[in-house]
């Protein structure tokens, strides 16, 4: 892996992040579609309570 950029979280990344988790864990770990629902709930809770001023960096 080259040219990796670590940046702050952007809520616009939500759908991509959910899709990547769902696809990986379904294909590699055998999880069903309910995993995508769980990831969506976790990310939505994070977005609702996210305070970028509390992040290190």
HELIX and SHEET records of a PDB file:
HELIX    1   1 UNK A   11  UNK A   13  5                                   3    
HELIX    2   2 UNK A   14  UNK A   29  1                                  16    
HELIX    3   3 UNK A   34  UNK A   49  1                                  16    
HELIX    4   4 UNK A   52  UNK A   54  5                                   3    
END                                                                             
